[in-house]
Amino acid sequence: MTALTAVTGALLVATTPASAAPVTTAASTTATEYIVLQDANSGSLAAKAAVERAGGTVVADNSALGYVVARSSRADFGAKVNADSTVLGAAANEIIGRAPELKQADQFQIEQLRADAPKTSGRGAHHGSGAGSEPFADLQWDMKQIDATAKGSYAKQSGDKKTLVGVIDTGVDGSHPDIAPNFSKKLSRNFVTDIPAIDGECEVASCKDPADVDDGGHGTHVASTIASPVNGIGIAGVAPDVTLVNIRAGQDSGYFFLQATLDALTYAGDIGVDVVNMSYYVDPWLFNCTNNPADSAEEQRQQQVTRTAVQRALNYARNKGVLPVSAEGNEATDLNNPTTDTVSPNYPEGAAKTRTIDNSCINVPAESKGVLTVSSTGPSKRKAYYSNYGTQETDVAAPGGDTYDTADGTRNIANAVLGAYPKHLAIENGDIDENGEPTNTAVLKSCKGSVCGYYQYLQGTSMASPHAAGVAALVVSEYGKKDKSGLGLDPDKTEAKVLKSATETACPNPRTFHYHRILTTGAVVDSYATCEGPKSDNGFYGHGIVNAKAAVTGKL
């Protein structure tokens, strides 16, 4: 499979979640797929009739969220169905057979760090911090920053197996030794089918990977930050005793299309998940506007449908007891005052254009309602140079890594976040040699007896968000009550505790912060970001940097 270069969003075909609102499917060979959103006052029969009138075929139906999926080869299908008064609108779900260019690594979510990492034989690998802690505990500056340590939150609450955390991502490697003890294969689901044109050759005949596989690597890293167990190998997560559920919505290539996100959130609500982590935005629009003059009428409707449909899914999940947690994004943009979008739509290939935008345009799901949105910090607690921010958008901050958070602005890979790395990807990417030893300093190996696990350094708001999700899981574990899925807590209460327990962090002085970076090429990059708001709630840190120990002490 193509290695993950950035995480945004994508979906291909309808799938059938084990939920109270099943999605039904039918075969089709037509060229384009659409999400058709039902009007609140019309039922699915009206939406299906509108699809047929416009020359399409209904191939899926999600009654819980009020949409159908249609396919059509007619060039005018979108315009016709959007003109029908019985539906709110239609959004192109994906265009079959069109291969987009690989996404730029810094475009969104993560920076791949291993490409220019110093080479190593692996013989001088890190050997850990001694008895009584995980081997790589002293490398986890991120856990120390939020007090998720043996002497911190673990001493009070390390999580409860009955607390379920959903990872909506590229998948989770359920066989990784630092994930397997907390992984529920039974509950996990995969809502995407690999698309060879963008994901590479399929690994299985059906092109639908098992629910314990991650061919992108991103989701496995995220999952380990949330809940790697304390088991004498590698690292420990924020909530090392909760249960991880893979709810895959991302392609191997890092795209997250609309339907997969909708079905993943529906499923999370239906099975009683307590917290979901969403380290991505829904493709193809980085910013979803409702009436931008640079967009065609069909593109405007597509963005309107994306905003409305995802909001419906978030509302559905939250009403079922799920707290959605989202990464804020990696464009170094003040989301309260965005000005330009140059990457949308990022699918299909060649469609991107430059648009002038304003605060009426939103990133989905980071700026959707009912989402706990997380900015990223480096080891010094400064806002990471790449992290988005904004007074209306940032709820909390959490460690996501900043390799240039150094005294002189040079790069230090250890300032990224260390997380689990699927072995088969490490082999495929040339990060371990024929003897199983790391080939560069961005990858580490930890063994307990004959069992070995691999770990990689990554940075991004993708890495910050799971720290907040882990803290939310600890809150549920500490204060939740028994319910049909194990433990449960009103997401309003969970969110309130995460916000209240965060460590208030003031804007820098001066408020316009200067980022000085000396790249590995020798190039010098200077950038600036201005923080607004008081210490108690500002654009860089929101209510503060999450604190695991404070979240599980005192009263709710």
Backbone torsions as a table, in degrees:
resi	resn	phi	psi	omega
1	MET	NA	151.1	174.2
2	THR	-62.2	130.7	-179.9
3	ALA	-66.4	148.2	-179.0
4	LEU	-66.5	126.8	177.0
5	THR	-112.8	-19.7	175.6
6	ALA	-168.4	155.5	-178.9
7	VAL	-115.2	116.9	171.1
8	THR	-135.4	-129.9	-173.3
9	GLY	-144.4	158.7	178.0
10	ALA	-171.0	155.9	175.6
11	LEU	-148.9	150.9	179.4
12	LEU	-114.7	-77.5	-172.2
13	VAL	-118.0	165.7	-179.9
14	ALA	-69.6	145.4	177.2
15	THR	-129.2	167.7	-176.0
16	THR	-114.6	97.3	177.7
17	PRO	-72.6	151.4	175.1
18	ALA	-81.4	80.1	-174.3
19	SER	-139.9	175.3	179.2
20	ALA	-74.1	-12.1	-179.6
21	ALA	-124.9	73.4	-173.5
22	PRO	-65.1	148.3	173.3
23	VAL	-97.7	123.9	179.4
24	THR	-99.8	146.8	-173.5
25	THR	-126.1	158.9	175.1
26	ALA	-145.7	147.9	-175.9
27	ALA	-71.4	147.5	177.1
28	SER	-159.2	149.0	178.3
29	THR	-118.4	13.5	-179.7
30	THR	-73.5	170.2	-162.6
31	ALA	-88.4	-33.5	-172.2
32	THR	-127.3	142.2	-177.4
33	GLU	-115.9	141.6	-175.7
34	TYR	-132.1	145.5	164.9
35	ILE	-91.5	122.6	178.7
36	VAL	-112.3	113.3	-173.5
37	LEU	-90.3	127.1	-179.3
38	GLN	-74.4	145.9	170.4
39	ASP	-68.1	146.7	-178.1
40	ALA	-59.3	-25.5	-177.6
41	ASN	-97.7	0.7	178.2
42	SER	-118.5	154.8	-179.3
43	GLY	-98.2	-177.7	-178.2
44	SER	-64.9	-28.5	179.1
45	LEU	-63.1	-38.9	178.3
46	ALA	-66.3	-41.0	179.6
47	ALA	-65.9	-41.5	178.5
48	LYS	-63.6	-39.8	178.7
49	ALA	-65.0	-38.1	178.3
50	ALA	-64.2	-39.3	177.8
51	VAL	-62.1	-46.0	-178.5
52	GLU	-65.0	-39.6	178.5
53	ARG	-63.0	-31.2	-178.1
54	ALA	-86.3	-1.0	177.8
55	GLY	91.2	26.9	179.1
56	GLY	-117.2	174.7	178.7
57	THR	-124.7	129.4	177.2
58	VAL	-76.5	126.9	-179.0
59	VAL	-118.1	-9.1	179.6
60	ALA	-158.0	158.8	-174.7
61	ASP	-149.7	122.7	174.0
62	ASN	-118.0	97.1	-175.0
63	SER	-71.1	-26.3	-179.2
64	ALA	-64.2	-37.8	-178.1
65	LEU	-102.4	-9.6	176.0
66	GLY	76.7	51.9	174.3
67	TYR	-145.4	158.2	171.0
68	VAL	-123.7	158.1	174.9
69	VAL	-108.7	131.2	-178.3
70	ALA	-124.6	154.0	172.5
71	ARG	-126.0	143.1	179.0
72	SER	-157.6	146.2	174.9
73	SER	-98.7	-0.4	-178.4
74	ARG	-77.8	130.7	-179.2
75	ALA	-66.2	-25.7	-177.5
76	ASP	-99.2	11.2	-177.0
77	PHE	-60.2	-49.4	-177.4
78	GLY	-57.9	-44.7	-179.5
79	ALA	-64.8	-40.6	-177.9
80	LYS	-67.4	-46.5	-177.2
81	VAL	-70.4	-32.0	177.7
82	ASN	-69.0	-23.1	178.9
83	ALA	-83.1	-7.7	-177.7
84	ASP	-80.8	126.8	-175.5
85	SER	-72.5	-11.3	-177.8
86	THR	-84.9	-5.6	178.3
87	VAL	-126.8	156.2	176.2
88	LEU	-76.5	-30.3	179.2
89	GLY	157.0	172.8	-179.6
90	ALA	-127.8	140.9	176.9
91	ALA	-124.2	130.1	177.0
92	ALA	-59.7	126.3	-176.3
93	ASN	-86.6	-43.0	173.8
94	GLU	-170.9	153.2	179.3
95	ILE	-108.5	115.4	-171.9
96	ILE	-73.2	133.5	173.3
97	GLY	89.0	3.2	177.8
98	ARG	-105.6	122.1	-176.8
99	ALA	-99.7	114.5	177.8
100	PRO	-74.1	160.5	172.3
101	GLU	-66.2	154.4	175.0
102	LEU	-59.3	139.7	-179.5
103	LYS	-71.8	149.1	176.5
104	GLN	-69.4	138.2	-173.0
105	ALA	-60.5	-30.3	-178.0
106	ASP	-95.8	1.7	-176.3
107	GLN	-61.1	-42.8	179.7
108	PHE	-162.7	140.3	167.4
109	GLN	81.2	-59.4	-173.6
110	ILE	-135.7	155.3	169.4
111	GLU	-111.1	120.0	176.4
112	GLN	-72.1	122.1	-169.9
113	LEU	-100.3	-16.1	-170.2
114	ARG	-78.8	-17.6	-171.7
115	ALA	-56.3	-43.2	-179.1
116	ASP	-117.3	23.6	176.3
117	ALA	-70.5	144.7	178.1
118	PRO	-56.2	141.4	-179.7
119	LYS	-76.6	154.7	178.9
120	THR	-151.1	152.3	175.6
121	SER	-79.1	-14.2	-176.5
122	GLY	88.6	-14.5	-176.2
123	ARG	-69.8	-24.6	179.2
124	GLY	-98.8	28.2	-175.0
125	ALA	-62.4	155.5	179.3
126	HIS	-64.3	134.5	-175.2
127	HIS	-109.4	4.8	171.7
128	GLY	103.2	-178.1	-169.0
129	SER	-115.7	16.3	174.2
130	GLY	99.3	178.6	-176.7
131	ALA	-66.9	149.8	174.8
132	GLY	92.1	-2.6	178.1
133	SER	-146.4	166.1	177.9
134	GLU	-66.6	150.2	-175.1
135	PRO	-52.6	-36.6	-176.9
136	PHE	-104.1	18.9	-176.6
137	ALA	-58.2	-37.4	-177.3
138	ASP	-73.4	-11.3	175.4
139	LEU	-91.5	-8.6	-176.6
140	GLN	-92.2	68.1	176.0
141	TRP	-58.6	-27.4	-178.4
142	ASP	-64.9	-41.8	179.6
143	MET	-70.3	-34.8	177.2
144	LYS	-66.0	-37.8	-178.2
145	GLN	-61.9	-31.6	-177.6
146	ILE	-108.2	11.0	176.1
147	ASP	64.5	32.8	174.3
148	ALA	-99.2	77.9	-175.2
149	THR	-140.8	174.1	-179.4
150	ALA	-60.3	-37.2	180.0
151	LYS	-91.4	-5.6	179.7
152	GLY	-100.4	-116.7	-174.2
153	SER	-65.5	-32.6	-177.5
154	TYR	-59.2	-33.3	-178.3
155	ALA	-65.4	-24.9	179.6
156	LYS	-101.5	-45.4	-175.6
157	GLN	-157.3	119.5	178.9
158	SER	-107.3	5.6	179.8
159	GLY	107.8	160.4	-178.7
160	ASP	-125.2	135.3	-179.6
161	LYS	-57.1	-24.6	-178.2
162	LYS	-80.0	-7.2	174.4
163	THR	-86.6	124.4	-176.5
164	LEU	-105.9	127.5	176.7
165	VAL	-117.4	119.1	179.3
166	GLY	-90.0	134.0	177.7
167	VAL	-108.5	100.9	178.6
168	ILE	-90.6	101.2	-168.5
169	ASP	-160.3	-152.6	-178.6
170	THR	-82.7	1.4	-176.4
171	GLY	121.7	171.4	176.9
172	VAL	-135.3	130.8	176.4
173	ASP	-77.4	96.4	-177.4
174	GLY	-70.4	-10.2	179.6
175	SER	-92.9	-8.8	-179.4
176	HIS	-61.6	131.9	-174.9
177	PRO	-62.8	-18.0	178.2
178	ASP	-101.3	16.2	174.6
179	ILE	-131.4	-37.6	-173.5
180	ALA	-49.5	-42.7	-177.9
181	PRO	-61.7	-23.5	-177.3
182	ASN	-112.0	9.7	-172.8
183	PHE	-97.6	132.2	176.7
184	SER	-103.3	100.1	176.1
185	LYS	-69.7	-32.3	-178.7
186	LYS	-61.0	-42.1	-177.7
187	LEU	-86.5	-18.7	-173.9
188	SER	-71.1	147.4	180.0
189	ARG	-140.8	152.0	175.2
190	ASN	-116.6	118.3	-177.0
191	PHE	-103.0	16.7	178.0
192	VAL	-130.0	157.9	172.3
193	THR	-118.5	132.9	-179.3
194	ASP	-58.9	140.2	176.6
195	ILE	-111.2	105.8	-175.3
196	PRO	-52.8	-33.4	-177.4
197	ALA	-62.2	-28.9	-179.2
198	ILE	-118.7	-21.2	-175.3
199	ASP	-104.1	-11.6	-175.1
200	GLY	91.9	-178.2	-176.3
201	GLU	-61.0	137.0	179.2
202	CYS	-67.9	142.9	178.9
203	GLU	-85.9	-22.2	179.3
204	VAL	-126.7	157.8	-173.5
205	ALA	-59.4	-37.3	-177.4
206	SER	-79.1	-10.4	-174.0
207	CYS	64.8	11.3	176.7
208	LYS	-113.0	104.2	-175.0
209	ASP	-64.5	150.5	172.7
210	PRO	-58.7	159.5	-173.5
211	ALA	-78.5	6.1	176.6
212	ASP	-119.5	26.5	-176.5
213	VAL	-121.6	143.8	175.1
214	ASP	-135.0	108.7	179.0
215	ASP	-98.7	8.8	175.5
216	GLY	-107.7	-35.5	179.0
217	GLY	94.5	-26.6	-177.0
218	HIS	-63.2	-47.8	-177.2
219	GLY	-65.3	-34.5	179.0
220	THR	-66.5	-41.8	177.0
221	HIS	-60.8	-46.9	179.0
222	VAL	-59.1	-47.0	-178.1
223	ALA	-60.8	-40.0	-178.0
224	SER	-68.3	-33.9	176.0
225	THR	-63.0	-38.7	-179.9
226	ILE	-69.1	-48.4	-165.1
227	ALA	-149.8	35.7	168.8
228	SER	-62.4	132.6	-176.2
229	PRO	-76.2	161.8	170.1
230	VAL	-86.5	95.8	-171.9
231	ASN	-137.9	18.9	175.6
232	GLY	79.1	14.2	177.5
233	ILE	-139.7	134.0	171.8
234	GLY	64.8	-117.7	-171.9
235	ILE	-118.0	176.8	170.2
236	ALA	-127.5	145.8	179.7
237	GLY	-88.8	179.5	178.9
238	VAL	-63.9	-40.7	-178.5
239	ALA	-125.3	79.1	-167.9
240	PRO	-70.7	0.6	-180.0
241	ASP	-125.0	11.0	177.1
242	VAL	-86.4	173.3	-178.3
243	THR	-101.6	130.4	178.8
244	LEU	-95.0	134.5	176.9
245	VAL	-123.8	119.5	176.1
246	ASN	-78.3	117.9	176.4
247	ILE	-121.8	79.9	-167.1
248	ARG	-72.8	128.0	176.9
249	ALA	-129.0	-0.6	-175.7
250	GLY	-110.5	141.8	173.5
251	GLN	-68.5	162.3	175.6
252	ASP	-57.3	-34.1	-176.5
253	SER	-77.5	-8.1	176.0
254	GLY	101.7	3.0	176.5
255	TYR	-83.8	143.2	176.2
256	PHE	-126.2	101.9	179.5
257	PHE	-83.5	168.6	-168.0
258	LEU	-63.2	-50.9	-172.5
259	GLN	-61.4	-38.1	-179.3
260	ALA	-62.6	-40.1	177.1
261	THR	-63.3	-43.2	179.8
262	LEU	-63.0	-46.0	-178.6
263	ASP	-68.7	-35.2	179.2
264	ALA	-65.4	-44.1	179.2
265	LEU	-67.6	-37.7	176.1
266	THR	-60.2	-47.6	-179.4
267	TYR	-62.6	-42.5	179.7
268	ALA	-57.6	-43.1	178.4
269	GLY	-66.4	-40.2	-175.0
270	ASP	-70.7	-28.6	-178.3
271	ILE	-97.2	-0.5	176.0
272	GLY	85.6	28.4	174.7
273	VAL	-63.6	144.2	-177.4
274	ASP	-92.6	-36.9	-178.3
275	VAL	-141.1	139.2	170.1
276	VAL	-122.0	141.2	174.8
277	ASN	-104.3	131.5	-178.1
278	MET	-127.3	91.2	-179.3
279	SER	-97.6	64.6	-179.1
280	TYR	-169.5	171.5	165.7
281	TYR	-119.9	157.8	-175.8
282	VAL	-80.9	119.9	179.6
283	ASP	-72.5	155.8	10.3
284	PRO	-101.4	6.9	-172.9
285	TRP	-107.3	119.2	173.0
286	LEU	-63.4	-44.4	174.0
287	PHE	-120.2	126.7	179.3
288	ASN	-97.1	112.5	178.4
289	CYS	-105.0	157.7	-179.3
290	THR	-97.8	-28.9	-176.9
291	ASN	-149.0	42.9	-179.6
292	ASN	-68.7	127.6	-176.8
293	PRO	-65.0	-16.5	177.8
294	ALA	-77.4	-11.0	-176.5
295	ASP	-103.2	147.1	173.8
296	SER	-70.5	166.9	178.8
297	ALA	-59.1	-38.5	179.7
298	GLU	-68.7	-38.9	177.6
299	GLU	-66.7	-39.2	176.6
300	GLN	-60.9	-44.0	179.4
301	ARG	-65.1	-37.9	178.4
302	GLN	-59.1	-43.7	179.9
303	GLN	-69.7	-37.2	176.1
304	GLN	-61.6	-43.4	-179.9
305	VAL	-65.2	-42.2	178.9
306	THR	-59.3	-47.9	-179.9
307	ARG	-60.6	-46.5	-176.0
308	THR	-70.6	-44.6	-176.6
309	ALA	-66.1	-44.6	179.2
310	VAL	-66.0	-37.6	177.4
311	GLN	-63.0	-39.5	175.8
312	ARG	-60.1	-43.2	-178.5
313	ALA	-66.6	-42.0	178.0
314	LEU	-63.6	-42.2	177.6
315	ASN	-62.1	-42.6	179.9
316	TYR	-60.4	-48.6	-178.1
317	ALA	-64.5	-45.7	-177.5
318	ARG	-65.2	-37.9	177.1
319	ASN	-66.6	-19.3	176.5
320	LYS	-93.1	4.3	176.3
321	GLY	102.5	11.8	-177.9
322	VAL	-97.3	134.0	170.6
323	LEU	-98.9	112.6	177.0
324	PRO	-81.6	131.5	178.0
325	VAL	-120.4	132.3	-173.8
326	SER	-131.3	144.6	169.5
327	ALA	-69.5	145.8	-176.0
328	GLU	-85.0	-19.5	177.8
329	GLY	109.8	160.0	-168.1
330	ASN	-117.7	30.5	-178.2
331	GLU	-96.0	5.8	-177.4
332	ALA	53.6	38.8	-174.4
333	THR	-109.0	139.3	169.9
334	ASP	-78.0	102.4	-176.1
335	LEU	-65.8	-16.3	176.2
336	ASN	-79.4	-11.7	-178.4
337	ASN	-149.1	56.4	178.6
338	PRO	-71.4	150.8	-177.2
339	THR	-124.8	-33.5	-174.3
340	THR	-142.7	141.6	173.0
341	ASP	-126.1	115.9	-177.4
342	THR	-110.0	0.8	-172.7
343	VAL	-113.1	-3.5	-175.2
344	SER	-105.5	147.6	-12.9
345	PRO	-74.7	140.2	-175.9
346	ASN	-88.2	5.2	-179.9
347	TYR	-152.7	131.4	3.1
348	PRO	-78.9	178.0	-176.8
349	GLU	-54.1	134.9	174.7
350	GLY	82.7	3.7	-176.0
351	ALA	-86.5	-16.9	-175.3
352	ALA	-61.8	148.1	179.5
353	LYS	-148.5	166.2	177.6
354	THR	-91.1	124.6	179.2
355	ARG	-124.4	138.9	169.1
356	THR	-82.4	127.4	-176.1
357	ILE	-129.0	168.1	176.6
358	ASP	-140.4	-169.2	-173.3
359	ASN	-71.8	-5.8	174.7
360	SER	-77.2	-16.1	177.5
361	CYS	-90.7	136.3	-174.9
362	ILE	-127.3	151.8	171.1
363	ASN	-86.3	130.6	-178.5
364	VAL	-113.5	123.5	14.1
365	PRO	-98.8	1.0	-171.8
366	ALA	-55.9	-36.5	-178.4
367	GLU	-104.7	10.9	175.0
368	SER	-74.6	158.2	-179.4
369	LYS	-74.3	147.6	176.1
370	GLY	81.2	16.4	-178.5
371	VAL	-115.1	135.5	172.3
372	LEU	-85.0	111.3	-171.4
373	THR	-104.0	135.6	-166.4
374	VAL	-124.1	125.9	171.6
375	SER	-91.4	174.0	-171.9
376	SER	-116.7	141.6	175.1
377	THR	-117.2	159.4	171.0
378	GLY	-99.7	-175.9	-177.5
379	PRO	-59.3	-31.3	-179.6
380	SER	-81.4	-2.0	-177.1
381	LYS	79.6	6.2	174.2
382	ARG	-70.9	152.9	172.2
383	LYS	-60.9	131.5	-179.2
384	ALA	-60.1	146.7	-173.3
385	TYR	-59.7	-30.9	-175.5
386	TYR	-90.3	-15.9	-168.3
387	SER	-69.6	134.9	168.2
388	ASN	-65.7	164.1	-178.2
389	TYR	-159.1	178.1	179.0
390	GLY	155.1	140.5	-176.2
391	THR	-66.9	-30.8	179.8
392	GLN	-88.7	-16.2	-169.9
393	GLU	-105.9	-39.4	-174.4
394	THR	-77.2	119.3	176.3
395	ASP	-91.8	-47.2	176.8
396	VAL	-146.3	167.1	172.7
397	ALA	-115.4	159.8	178.4
398	ALA	-157.7	157.4	-179.0
399	PRO	-64.9	123.7	177.2
400	GLY	-125.8	-6.8	178.5
401	GLY	99.3	147.1	175.2
402	ASP	-158.6	98.5	-174.3
403	THR	-67.4	-16.1	178.8
404	TYR	-100.9	11.7	176.4
405	ASP	-81.3	69.8	-176.7
406	THR	-132.0	167.6	-175.5
407	ALA	-63.1	-34.5	-176.2
408	ASP	-112.9	2.6	178.7
409	GLY	85.2	4.2	174.3
410	THR	-80.3	168.5	-170.0
411	ARG	-90.8	132.9	175.0
412	ASN	-129.6	109.6	-173.9
413	ILE	-62.9	-25.8	-179.6
414	ALA	-69.4	-8.9	176.6
415	ASN	-86.8	1.6	168.8
416	ALA	-85.7	-177.5	-177.1
417	VAL	-102.9	130.8	179.9
418	LEU	-87.4	129.0	179.9
419	GLY	-149.5	169.7	-175.1
420	ALA	-63.2	148.3	-175.3
421	TYR	-135.2	119.7	178.4
422	PRO	-58.1	132.0	-176.2
423	LYS	-60.2	-40.4	-176.0
424	HIS	-65.9	-29.8	175.7
425	LEU	-75.1	-36.7	177.1
426	ALA	-60.6	-39.7	176.8
427	ILE	-66.6	-48.8	-177.7
428	GLU	-60.3	-37.5	-177.9
429	ASN	-86.1	0.8	179.0
430	GLY	73.8	22.8	-178.0
431	ASP	-88.7	-10.5	170.0
432	ILE	-133.6	148.5	-176.3
433	ASP	-90.6	-172.7	-176.5
434	GLU	-65.0	-17.4	177.5
435	ASN	-95.7	4.7	-179.9
436	GLY	79.1	19.0	-179.8
437	GLU	-100.5	142.4	178.3
438	PRO	-60.0	144.6	-179.0
439	THR	-103.6	-4.9	177.8
440	ASN	-153.5	165.7	-172.4
441	THR	-78.0	-2.2	176.5
442	ALA	-82.9	-7.4	-176.5
443	VAL	-127.5	135.8	179.2
444	LEU	-124.9	158.8	-179.7
445	LYS	-125.6	138.7	176.2
446	SER	-135.4	135.2	-178.2
447	CYS	-127.7	147.4	171.0
448	LYS	-129.5	103.3	-171.5
449	GLY	66.3	-128.0	-179.2
450	SER	-91.1	-2.2	-178.6
451	VAL	-94.9	124.4	-178.2
452	CYS	-125.0	145.7	175.4
453	GLY	-126.8	154.0	-179.5
454	TYR	-115.3	151.1	-173.5
455	TYR	-140.4	145.5	178.8
456	GLN	-131.7	151.8	174.8
457	TYR	-87.2	127.1	172.9
458	LEU	-136.2	159.0	175.4
459	GLN	-138.5	155.4	179.0
460	GLY	150.4	167.5	173.2
461	THR	-65.9	-18.1	171.6
462	SER	-58.8	-33.2	-179.4
463	MET	-84.9	-24.3	178.2
464	ALA	-74.1	-46.0	-175.5
465	SER	-53.6	-45.4	-179.3
466	PRO	-65.4	-23.3	173.6
467	HIS	-64.5	-42.6	177.8
468	ALA	-68.4	-38.4	177.8
469	ALA	-63.1	-38.3	177.6
470	GLY	-64.5	-40.6	177.2
471	VAL	-63.9	-41.2	177.2
472	ALA	-61.0	-38.4	178.5
473	ALA	-65.3	-35.8	175.9
474	LEU	-65.4	-38.1	178.5
475	VAL	-62.4	-44.8	177.7
476	VAL	-62.0	-41.9	-179.2
477	SER	-63.4	-37.0	-176.8
478	GLU	-81.2	-38.4	-170.5
479	TYR	-116.0	-5.6	-176.9
480	GLY	-71.2	161.3	178.1
481	LYS	-114.8	156.1	-179.2
482	LYS	-62.1	133.8	174.3
483	ASP	-139.1	-172.6	-173.2
484	LYS	-65.7	-22.4	-179.5
485	SER	-102.6	0.4	179.8
486	GLY	134.5	-90.6	174.1
487	LEU	-120.5	155.7	177.8
488	GLY	-152.4	151.3	176.7
489	LEU	-151.3	137.1	177.9
490	ASP	-51.7	124.8	-178.0
491	PRO	-59.0	-25.8	175.6
492	ASP	-63.0	-41.1	179.6
493	LYS	-70.7	-40.0	178.4
494	THR	-61.0	-48.2	-179.0
495	GLU	-62.8	-43.4	-178.9
496	ALA	-59.9	-39.7	-179.8
497	LYS	-68.9	-40.0	177.9
498	VAL	-61.9	-43.9	-179.2
499	LEU	-66.9	-46.3	-175.9
500	LYS	-66.5	-33.5	-176.3
501	SER	-86.6	-7.5	179.3
502	ALA	-65.2	147.7	-179.6
503	THR	-81.4	109.7	-178.8
504	GLU	-56.2	132.9	-176.2
505	THR	-134.2	120.4	-175.1
506	ALA	-75.4	159.4	172.1
507	CYS	-60.4	154.1	177.6
508	PRO	-67.2	163.2	177.0
509	ASN	-124.5	111.6	5.1
510	PRO	-71.2	160.5	-174.6
511	ARG	-67.8	-26.7	174.4
512	THR	-86.3	109.4	-173.5
513	PHE	-90.1	136.9	-179.8
514	HIS	-99.6	118.8	175.8
515	TYR	-100.0	121.6	-180.0
516	HIS	-115.9	115.4	-177.1
517	ARG	-123.3	133.4	173.0
518	ILE	-110.0	105.2	-174.7
519	LEU	-70.0	164.3	-179.5
520	THR	-65.0	-18.0	176.2
521	THR	-80.8	-10.3	-176.1
522	GLY	97.9	-12.5	179.2
523	ALA	-67.1	145.6	179.4
524	VAL	-107.3	130.2	179.7
525	VAL	-123.1	123.0	175.6
526	ASP	-114.8	131.6	178.8
527	SER	-141.8	166.4	-174.2
528	TYR	-138.8	148.9	174.6
529	ALA	-144.1	136.6	-177.3
530	THR	-106.5	125.9	-179.4
531	CYS	-94.7	133.4	179.2
532	GLU	-123.7	151.1	176.4
533	GLY	105.9	164.0	-178.6
534	PRO	-78.1	172.9	180.0
535	LYS	-57.7	-34.1	-174.9
536	SER	-75.0	-18.6	-179.0
537	ASP	-170.1	96.8	-177.4
538	ASN	-130.3	173.7	-172.8
539	GLY	-69.0	-27.4	179.5
540	PHE	-81.3	-43.0	-169.7
541	TYR	-118.2	-5.1	-175.1
542	GLY	59.3	-129.8	179.1
543	HIS	-78.5	-5.6	177.6
544	GLY	135.4	-179.2	176.7
545	ILE	-83.9	128.7	-175.8
546	VAL	-56.1	148.3	-178.8
547	ASN	-135.8	111.2	-174.6
548	ALA	-65.9	-42.7	-177.7
549	LYS	-65.4	-46.0	-179.5
550	ALA	-64.3	-30.1	-177.3
551	ALA	-69.6	-23.9	-175.5
552	VAL	-111.2	11.0	176.1
553	THR	-115.3	156.0	-178.7
554	GLY	79.0	-168.6	-177.7
555	LYS	-95.2	154.4	177.7
556	LEU	-69.7	NA	NA
